[in-house]
Amino acid sequence: MAQILLAVTLIVVVSAVSASCWRGGQKRLAIGVLIGGSLVLVAALLALGRQVHLQPEVNVDQIVIELDTVSATGAGWRLTGKISNNSDIAISQVNGTVNVRSASPECGSAPCSILTQQPFQLLMHVGSGQSYPFRIAINNVSLHDPMLPKSKDSSTGEQYLWELEPTSALGYADSNKR
């Protein structure tokens, strides 16, 4: 909308300056201002035509993330797995949360409470109906945290469940890209 307002303002200013010059007897200057203003207007319209379109949002129910391995590193955790895109749109970005839950038998069949949550962002092309492996690093979990999520705590034998939950996904603006 701001670009259209700018184009209309440019037309009004160029017309006013040209009319003023024409009345003042400076016909060459008036023609020059009209030609220059027209060139600027055409360039602005071409720039508007090439404006980047918004990326379509993809339904996260169509995105499946399978977690294969969780490995401790010196700076955090490395998670690897496979991402599948079951939507009709090729995706370029998935945002979500990494949830770590206790797998204590005391929870029964209901999921235990979340011990920690970390955001993640996965930037990769996954075509419509395709699956690809991924690897992400989670650096925000303190290695000195007493609630440190591990595959298995050797002192208590407690298990932890790692889950990657997509919260939003963006597709490509060009819907022909599969």
N, C-alpha and C positions, 0 to 999 in steps of 0.2 A: 504494500500500500504506500509506503514511504517513497518507493521508486517512482510510482505513478504520479504522486504529488510533486516530486522533484521534476519530472518531465513536463508537467503542466506549467509549473513555475518557470521553467526554462523557456517554454513557448511564449508565455506572457511577457517575460522580460525582453526576449529577442524582438518580439513584435513591437513593444513599446519603444525600444531604442531605435529600431529601424524606422518607425514612423516619425520619431523626433528628428532623426537625421534627414529623412526625406523632406520634411517641412522646412528644415533649416537650409536646404539647398545642397546638402552633401549626399547626392544620390549614390555615388560610388561607395561611400562608407556604409550607407543603408543596405546596399546590395551585398557588400562584404559581410556585414553583421548577419544578414539573413542566411547567407551561404554557410558561414561559420557556425551559427546556431543550429542550422539543419544538420550539419555534419556531427555536431556534438549530440544532437537528439537521436540520430541514427545509431551512433555508437552506443548510447545509453540503452536504446531498445534492443540492440544485439546482445548487450551484456545481460539484460533482463531475460532474454530468450535462453541464454546459457546458464541461467541460475540453477544451482544444485537443488534438486527436488528432495523433499523430506523422505527419510527412509521409512518404509512401512513397518509397523509393529507386527510381530508374529505371535500367535497364540502359544504360550509356553506349555500348554498341554500337548502340543505337537512336538516338543523337544524332549528327547529321552537322553539322560546322562547316566552311564554305567561306570561305576568306580571300580578299577581293577586293583591298584596298589596304593598304599600310603607309606611313604618312607621318610624317616627323620633325616634332616640335613643340619648343617651347622647353623643355619639362619632360620630354620622353620621346618616346613613340611613340603614334600613333593607328592602330588597326587596325579595319577595317570588313569586313563580309562578310555571310553569310547562315547562320542556324542552322535546321536542320530536325529535327523531332521525329517519328520513325517508330514511337514506342511507342504503347501504348493509353492512356497516362496523360498528362494535360496537365502540363507541367513549369513550375516557378516559379524554379528556380535551377540553374545549371550551374557547377561548379568545375573548374578544369583548369590546365594549364601551357602557356605560350608557349615553344616551342623554336625556337632559331635555330641553324641548321647552315650550315656552309660548303658551297658547291656547286662545289667545286673539281673539275676533271676528274681529278685524281689519285685521287679516291675511287672512280672507276669506277661501276658500277651500284649498289654498296652505298651507303647513306646515310653521309655524313660525320659526324664526331663533333659533339656538341652544343657550341656555343660559349657559350651562355648559356640559362638557363631562368628564367622568371618566372611566378609564380602569377597566375591571373586568376579573377574571379568575375563571372558574368553573371546579373543578376537581372531576369528578364522572363518574361511569360506566353507560352508557345508551346503551343498546343493540340495535341491528338493528330492526327497526320498533317498538320500545318501547318508552314510556313516563314516566318521573319521576318528582316528585315535587323537588324544590330546594329552598334554602335560601342563600342569600349572603349579606354581609355587605359592604357598601360603606362609607369609613371613610374620604375621602379627600374633602368633601364639608364642608366649614366653616359654623358653625351655626350663625356667626355674619356677614356673607356676605349679603349685601343689595339685591343681586340678588338670595337670597336663594330660591331654588325650594321647593315648598310645594304643597300639594294637592289642597289647595285653600287659597289664601291670604284674611284674614278676613277684612283688611282695604280697599282693592281695588276690591275684588271679583274675581281677576284674577285666572284663572285655569292654571295648568302646566301639560304637558304630559311627562310621563316617558317612555322611550323606551330602550330595551336591544337589541343591534345589534351585532350578532356574526361576528367576522372578520377572525377567523381561528379555525379549529377543528382538533384534532389528534385522530386517531384510534389506536387500539392495533396492535403491530407488528405481533402477532399470529392471522391471519385472521380467524381462526376457532373459536375464542372466540366470541360468540354472546350474 
